[in-house]
Amino acid sequence: MKKVSIALTTLMIGLVMFGCKSRETGKLPETNQPPTPFIYAPLPPFHKVFAILDYLRLGDFDQAVDDNVYETKQEIGRSAFALGVLTADGIISVRAHNKKKIDNIYKEVIRISNFLGLDASILRLANEMKDLINSDNWDELEKALENYKTEVETSLYQSQQYDLFTMMMAGGWVEGINRISWFVDRNFQTGKTNILEQKGTLNHLLTNLDHVVTPSFKDTGYFMTTREKLLQAKQIIDKEQNGLYTREQVKQLIIITDEIKDAYAK
Amino acid sequence: MMRREISSLSRSNLEKRKKTIDMVTRLYVHVIKLERDITNQEISILYTLLIDLFRGLRISWEVYVREIIESEYDYDAVVDYLNKNLIQIDKIRIVLSLIIMAKTDTDFEISEINNILDICNRFHLKTDGFMNLVNFFEFKTKDPVAIPFEQPFISIFNSLFSDYLIFGRDAESDIRFRDPSVANYELLMLAIDFYQFVAPGLHANVQLNGVKMEPGQLYLLPRDTKIHIGNALFDRNTLWKLHDIRDRTDEVPFRKGDFDFNICYESNRYTIRVSSGSVYLNGKALQMHRDYQICFDDTIQIKGLSPFQLQDVIRERTRIGVDNIVPNELFINYENDYYYISRTESSHSLAYIEIEGNQFFLYPPKRGWELFLNGRKVEETVPLRINTDIITINKHQFRINTFYDLIEIPFELEQLSVVDFKHYFSDGQIALDSISFEVRKGQLIGIVGQSGCGKSTLVKAISAEIIPTYGEMRLDGKNLYENITFYTQHFGYVPQDDLLYPYLTVYENLFYRGRLRMPHISAAFLNVKIDNILKQTNLVHRKNALVGDSKKKNLSGGERKRLNIALELLYEPTVIVCDEPITGLSFSDTQQVLAILQSLSQQGKIVIITIHQPSAEIFQSFDKVLLMDMMGKEVYYGSPGDCFGYFDEELGKLTIQKAAVENKKQTLTPDYLYDIITYPEYDENGELIYEHVNRTLVARRKFSPDYWRDKYKRRMLFEIIQHEPKSKDKNITSPKKVKYAMNWKSLYVQFLTFIKRNLMMKIRNRSNLLVTFLEAPLLAVIISFILRMTPENNNYSYYKNINIGIYIFVSIIVFIFLGLSNSIEEILDERKIVIREKLMNLKMSYYLVSKLLSLTVFSAIQVTLYYVISSLILGIRGVAPVSLVYYFLASLIGLSLGLMTSSFLKNNKAIINIMPLILIPQIIFGGAIIEYEKMNRRLILITKSPFPEVVQFIPTRWLFEGLTTAYAKDNIYQRKLHKIEKKRLTLEERFRDNEISYDEYVNRMDAMYRLKALIAERWPEKKYSNAELNFSVNMMDGRYLSERKNVFLSSFKTLGSYETRSWNFNALVLVIYIALFYFVTLLKLKYHFTE
């Protein structure tokens, strides 16, 4: 147990460092439009988080993604959120080596990208991903998906659509927390729950959500729900100082994130 | 109602009628069988009766009569039945016909008379009147014959016969009157054989030759009959015509410069319809374009002319339209660059011609005009010879023909010389072997020879349809080939086959050809000209008849041939060449065609015709004959009279059947010429000697074709040596070129005429029209229904239908096929006409564009019907414009490919066989059936190419790609999004350039986000696009964006540094293809389109 705790802590530190490093090395391009109130808060890549699940032997990835692809009404805010959700689902499906699911997910991803006006940069990757799926090259596919995520983020950041960027991040991490909680709950061991201690992530996410100014989704119900529910999630995560959570708390996190997803899907 | 129509009879009445007809037939058969000898006249009378009796019944009288003749029946019962069931007039008619049948030859036989009287008695008819008739026939008495009967006729309602004519005021009368003093039922007329009988009605006031006719009497009309009813007068001839045309329909045109109206009749019902001019009916002016009924006592009057009645129209029917009544005066007019003759003076008249008897006098023209007669200025009244003298006005030369038409003579040709024509077929076989002859103005030349001897080749060479391998043709010494385009315009060529449009009327065939050849003259003048030509060719009465195709020929052979000649006369040809104009025609048709050709030669034209087997009369009617033997050898050229003496030397050498051949010579039978030319060689035993010719055993000829050629050439040489060299005829002048400038208006008229003609042809072909418009919707239903894929337990959704790609491809193939099948026979069917029109210097580009345009009208309709139906079934939305454009392009590809193929092939079978060769590559290389990457790698010429280069030349590849990418990326949802996306990028740029603040940027972006949401709500992606196509195209777009080179099924295309969307780029490629196919076809038509 001790060993596990040490390993987890090391991994978490590494993860945070990786995240910070990415900001410092400026992986995301800087714009020549300096005076913006927006603070870019990068979050750790999904595949790193899901790698931990593997390490903890919590991953039954094939069960983790629903057969029905997550869909929302066609509105910009909802679509950006859905894009985040689907990216997370995509990475899980890749880990599950489930061709059919990933195929469905990335068709939907392309559809949403097109609606968001991101297709030009996405289609190249989509084509690449198709070849990787056909050749069962799962490692490369995972990287490609992550690249895709970065590409989208870059594209949104470059076009200074920070609010969309935040919504997408929110979607990704809501789904991330939801799925990690689901994994933890399925094979519940208190020692393995500290993977949920994503305080920094939630903080950044909430900070970014506070900076959202676009009226068409800032004032919407789903946006309000997101903030409210994420605060609840933060309270649960922040509550335990040792980073270990009860099964009840884990279930709470699943319910909270499900509620956020449902708010968008309505 | 005076007459009962068969169609109105009840079943029991019809049965009764049939039985009565049966009885009448039995009566006649019995009477005829009693005679020893049955004459032709009896048969003729019986035949007429039977035709009339069985009219409207679905029974063959022939079968019926056969049955009766073979059967036995009770004659007395027949007579009794008829007595009970026939009305009085029918009984009288039967007795009259029996008398007329019996009077045949010389005398009546007593037994026959007794038999007739017996029938009379049993029919309860008085015999006195009938005996009067017998006496009239037997003793040739001159007293008028009247047959009394008991009751005056009041009705023929129950009559068995349908050929009675009723005169009266009643609306049901055949010959109707308006005058209230005329009785409802005034007169009944019937005709048997050559005899007419009339019976006045009860209240009739009718006069026969000035004497009132009494009711209750049936009168035999004498030869000099004149019947007065009210103010109407009928002579015997008119009465016969009324009887003959009682069931006919016709239209009598009355057309001159200042009036245009038609009198139509249908079963003796007459109507008048005025198109222009002042025409009066009983003194009241008639309104334009309205039908008025005319009665026989009505008076019709054309303003300024004498009034006339219907009787005049009927009597003069054969003359009306032909109008050969000699006028008293003629006027030469000038209007809109066009000279014409009228019978009345107008403000356009420039010169006056007075006619006295057969003498014509030309008066000096009005001030300001100069007129020359045979080159001399007309300064005082001078005599004028029609068909001969040349009138020159303003450098235009004219002649007046026998139909009083001013015929322009583009150049005056004195002599046409064929000099040593030698022609070889493409296989090297000789077709014409040194043919030389000269024709003078006004001569009718017959080219006579067996089938296959080269007559048609020779006339084609003369008409410049083919250019002989060697030799030349001289027109007054000028080589035709040096200015072939100009001269051949003045050559009329009537080939063996019809050059007619089957779905156009006689008039339309002429009108459209006239408009094409003479677009500079107005339609009104052209109509005058057509009327004149119709008169010349005796086709006035057929003016509005549809020509008909090979299966349904509405015109007789002679009429078709005359129409072919008429088509050539439109442009006033100086030389007319006809290939076998009378072959297969009836005697009367032959006479008519020959009369027309003779009349044309009398007008100073050179007329050359070929003829296979002329009668002696026809042979002698030629001014000169050219005899030909096999392999294009010239046997003789000279007068038909001298021809028979030319072969005397050979005649002396004949052995077997010499006397028979000599006999033919004595009777001047043209067969003599064939007999002697092809006379076989016999051995000493009188047996035929055979030889192999082309692996066939044939009787060897005594005198070979070479023998005849040499003989003729020797004679020619003799004549050349014996005769003084001809000095150049001083009268022969160089042909003057009169050419009408084709201004833009003329070109427009020509183009429009081509289109109208094509459209008219298409519209008139009803069956084809029906198939054309049913085919596309039916295919749409079948294809869409099959491809409407619904996932299990789900409702149908266009978005989820995985067959939309197949639908697009199949639809493209459908339209290529429809276009192809609509057009592939177009040029082939008109091949001979096109060749002829090409020789007339008509613009082939116009012809082709008009074809394409008229076909596209139908394609556009097909495309619309197809798309509307298939999109309804498949739920396709938001891509209507691009679908219609692309299906239309597919159709145009099919059309242009079809027209191109049609111009290259020469027979229908080849056309059918070539269709798969065109279509299958379109299917295989279209990109939907087989992936290009999976094709045989040997097809790839450049190793780096991912797929065979040949696919780039396949239109379906471009069509399929263009439409698929458009369905994915150019549907209404995508279009709207794209529009906003473009605005967003601009906004982004402005923000980056500090043109707008961050707040403004955010607000504007927000507005765009809202707009996008609205678009997604108004045009939901899942209703307006298809997931499968979106995915495929997105993938290919991804590849394009990665590799930056053109990829099949990507929605982007680059050309150098220029990037565009595939549906636009591909449409351009397809337009280039269509233009390419068009130009190849045009080049073929223009430069390499021959027999």
HADDOCK unambig.tbl for C-alpha pairs under 7 A between the chains (distance, minus, plus):
assign (segid A and resid 33 and name CA) (segid B and resid 992 and name CA) 6.40 0.50 0.50
assign (segid A and resid 74 and name CA) (segid B and resid 1013 and name CA) 5.98 0.50 0.50
assign (segid A and resid 74 and name CA) (segid B and resid 1016 and name CA) 5.95 0.50 0.50
assign (segid A and resid 75 and name CA) (segid B and resid 1013 and name CA) 4.75 0.50 0.50
assign (segid A and resid 76 and name CA) (segid B and resid 1009 and name CA) 5.80 0.50 0.50
assign (segid A and resid 76 and name CA) (segid B and resid 1013 and name CA) 6.83 0.50 0.50
assign (segid A and resid 107 and name CA) (segid B and resid 1031 and name CA) 6.72 0.50 0.50
assign (segid A and resid 117 and name CA) (segid B and resid 981 and name CA) 6.26 0.50 0.50
assign (segid A and resid 123 and name CA) (segid B and resid 1034 and name CA) 6.32 0.50 0.50
assign (segid A and resid 123 and name CA) (segid B and resid 1035 and name CA) 6.64 0.50 0.50
assign (segid A and resid 123 and name CA) (segid B and resid 1037 and name CA) 6.45 0.50 0.50
assign (segid A and resid 123 and name CA) (segid B and resid 1038 and name CA) 4.10 0.50 0.50
assign (segid A and resid 124 and name CA) (segid B and resid 1038 and name CA) 3.83 0.50 0.50
assign (segid A and resid 124 and name CA) (segid B and resid 1039 and name CA) 6.02 0.50 0.50
assign (segid A and resid 124 and name CA) (segid B and resid 1041 and name CA) 5.64 0.50 0.50
assign (segid A and resid 124 and name CA) (segid B and resid 1042 and name CA) 5.33 0.50 0.50
assign (segid A and resid 125 and name CA) (segid B and resid 1038 and name CA) 6.84 0.50 0.50
assign (segid A and resid 126 and name CA) (segid B and resid 1035 and name CA) 6.64 0.50 0.50
assign (segid A and resid 126 and name CA) (segid B and resid 1038 and name CA) 6.39 0.50 0.50
assign (segid A and resid 127 and name CA) (segid B and resid 1035 and name CA) 5.01 0.50 0.50
assign (segid A and resid 127 and name CA) (segid B and resid 1038 and name CA) 4.95 0.50 0.50
assign (segid A and resid 127 and name CA) (segid B and resid 1039 and name CA) 5.84 0.50 0.50
assign (segid A and resid 159 and name CA) (segid B and resid 988 and name CA) 6.38 0.50 0.50
assign (segid A and resid 214 and name CA) (segid B and resid 1002 and name CA) 6.25 0.50 0.50
assign (segid A and resid 214 and name CA) (segid B and resid 1006 and name CA) 5.89 0.50 0.50
assign (segid A and resid 215 and name CA) (segid B and resid 1006 and name CA) 6.70 0.50 0.50
assign (segid A and resid 216 and name CA) (segid B and resid 1006 and name CA) 6.06 0.50 0.50
assign (segid A and resid 216 and name CA) (segid B and resid 1010 and name CA) 6.69 0.50 0.50
